[in-house]
């Protein structure tokens, strides 16, 4: 049994990589597979974003499989279906699953959250930054006091049915 991580590429690759960095560093979450969802309009940043995920992972001594899923811009239904299929397959194998909603554009976040009322995951991460005016830089270059990694499952007391 391993652990999986779903993230979303939005307008800023930094948001995605920094939230991943926080999950790895602060929560010790070391997935064996990372799936990056991107809309067609942001897919051009996938190579750089994947390189960031690889760099953070290597720093902490592991190498997850990294792959991407591209959906049409604004198509939260397709995004939700793809995420649900993925999560169900992983859950049937007993995998731990984290979904990071920090960097996603609204359609991807909605696509991720709507099906989660039927298919439970272990973590829903969100890296909260109190001032985003100077946040397009690596995680460790932003004062840690300005950042808080939230887990809506652990901290929100969500019950699993």
C-alpha positions as CSV (number, residue, x, y, z in Angstrom):
1,X,0.0,0.0,0.0
2,X,1.4,3.4,-1.0
3,X,0.3,7.0,-1.1
4,X,-1.0,9.1,-4.0
5,X,-1.1,12.9,-4.5
6,X,-3.4,14.8,-6.8
7,X,-2.6,18.4,-7.5
8,X,-3.7,21.0,-10.1
9,X,-1.7,23.4,-12.2
10,X,-3.2,26.8,-12.2
11,X,-1.8,30.1,-13.3
12,X,1.3,29.8,-11.1
13,X,3.5,26.8,-11.0
14,X,5.0,28.1,-7.8
15,X,1.6,27.6,-6.0
16,X,1.6,24.0,-7.0
17,X,5.2,23.2,-6.2
18,X,5.2,25.2,-2.9
19,X,2.0,23.4,-1.6
20,X,3.6,20.1,-2.5
21,X,6.8,21.2,-0.7
22,X,4.8,22.0,2.4
23,X,3.0,18.7,2.3
24,X,6.3,16.8,2.0
25,X,8.2,18.9,4.6
26,X,5.5,19.7,7.1
27,X,3.4,16.6,7.0
28,X,5.9,14.0,5.9
29,X,3.7,13.1,3.0
30,X,5.9,11.2,0.5
31,X,3.6,9.9,-2.3
32,X,4.8,7.2,-4.7
33,X,2.7,8.8,-7.5
34,X,1.7,12.4,-8.3
35,X,-1.0,13.3,-10.8
36,X,-1.1,16.9,-12.0
37,X,-4.4,18.0,-13.5
38,X,-4.2,20.9,-15.8
39,X,-6.6,22.7,-18.1
40,X,-5.6,23.2,-21.7
41,X,-4.8,26.8,-21.1
42,X,-2.3,26.1,-18.3
43,X,-0.8,22.8,-19.7
44,X,2.2,24.7,-21.1
45,X,3.6,24.8,-17.6
46,X,3.4,21.1,-16.9
47,X,7.1,20.4,-17.7
48,X,8.4,23.0,-15.4
49,X,5.9,22.0,-12.7
50,X,6.9,18.4,-13.0
51,X,10.5,19.4,-12.6
52,X,9.7,21.2,-9.4
53,X,7.9,18.2,-8.0
54,X,10.9,16.0,-8.9
55,X,13.3,18.4,-7.3
56,X,11.4,18.6,-4.0
57,X,11.0,14.8,-3.9
58,X,14.7,14.2,-4.6
59,X,15.6,16.6,-1.8
60,X,13.6,14.4,0.6
61,X,15.0,11.1,-0.8
62,X,12.2,9.7,-2.9
63,X,11.1,9.6,-6.5
64,X,7.4,9.4,-7.2
65,X,5.9,8.6,-10.6
66,X,4.7,11.9,-12.0
67,X,2.0,12.1,-14.7
68,X,-0.5,14.6,-15.9
69,X,-4.1,14.7,-17.0
70,X,-5.3,17.6,-19.2
71,X,-8.9,18.7,-19.4
72,X,-10.7,21.3,-21.5
73,X,-10.7,24.8,-20.0
74,X,-13.6,25.2,-17.5
75,X,-14.8,21.6,-17.9
76,X,-15.3,20.7,-14.2
77,X,-17.5,17.8,-15.1
78,X,-14.7,16.0,-17.1
79,X,-12.2,16.9,-14.4
80,X,-14.5,15.5,-11.7
81,X,-15.0,12.3,-13.6
82,X,-11.3,11.7,-14.2
83,X,-10.4,12.5,-10.6
84,X,-13.2,10.2,-9.3
85,X,-12.1,7.3,-11.5
86,X,-8.5,7.7,-10.3
87,X,-9.5,8.0,-6.7
88,X,-11.8,5.0,-6.8
89,X,-9.1,2.8,-8.4
90,X,-6.6,3.9,-5.8
91,X,-9.0,3.4,-2.9
92,X,-9.9,-0.1,-4.1
93,X,-6.1,-0.9,-3.8
94,X,-6.0,0.5,-0.3
95,X,-3.9,3.6,-1.2
96,X,-3.7,6.7,1.0
97,X,-4.8,9.7,-1.1
98,X,-4.1,13.4,-0.8
99,X,-5.7,16.1,-3.0
100,X,-4.1,19.5,-3.0
101,X,-6.5,22.3,-4.0
102,X,-4.1,25.2,-3.5
103,X,-3.1,25.9,-7.1
104,X,-6.1,24.9,-9.0
105,X,-8.3,27.2,-11.0
106,X,-11.9,27.1,-9.9
107,X,-13.2,24.6,-12.4
108,X,-10.5,22.0,-11.4
109,X,-11.1,22.6,-7.7
110,X,-14.9,22.2,-8.1
111,X,-14.2,19.1,-10.2
112,X,-12.2,17.7,-7.4
113,X,-14.5,18.6,-4.5
114,X,-17.9,17.6,-5.9
115,X,-17.2,13.9,-6.1
116,X,-15.4,13.7,-2.8
117,X,-18.7,13.5,-0.9
118,X,-18.9,9.9,-2.4
119,X,-15.2,8.9,-2.6
120,X,-13.3,9.8,0.5
121,X,-9.7,10.7,0.5
122,X,-7.2,10.9,3.4
123,X,-6.1,14.5,3.0
124,X,-7.3,17.7,1.3
125,X,-4.3,20.1,1.5
126,X,-4.4,23.9,1.1
127,X,-1.4,26.1,1.5
128,X,-2.7,29.4,2.9
129,X,-0.4,32.4,2.5
130,X,-1.4,35.6,4.3
131,X,0.0,37.9,1.6
132,X,0.4,36.7,-2.0
133,X,1.9,39.9,-3.4
134,X,5.4,38.4,-3.3
135,X,4.8,34.7,-3.4
136,X,6.0,33.7,-6.9
137,X,9.1,32.1,-5.4
138,X,10.2,28.9,-3.8
139,X,8.4,27.8,-0.6
140,X,11.5,28.2,1.6
141,X,12.0,31.8,0.4
142,X,8.6,32.9,1.7
143,X,8.7,33.4,5.5
144,X,7.2,30.3,7.0
145,X,5.3,32.5,9.5
146,X,3.2,33.8,6.5
147,X,2.3,30.3,5.4
148,X,0.0,27.6,6.9
149,X,-0.6,24.2,5.4
150,X,-4.2,23.2,6.2
151,X,-5.6,19.7,5.9
152,X,-9.4,20.0,5.6
153,X,-9.8,16.3,6.5
154,X,-7.7,16.2,9.6
155,X,-8.4,19.6,10.9
156,X,-12.0,19.9,9.7
157,X,-13.2,16.8,11.5
158,X,-14.8,15.4,8.3
159,X,-16.4,12.1,9.0
160,X,-15.9,9.2,6.6
161,X,-19.0,7.3,5.7
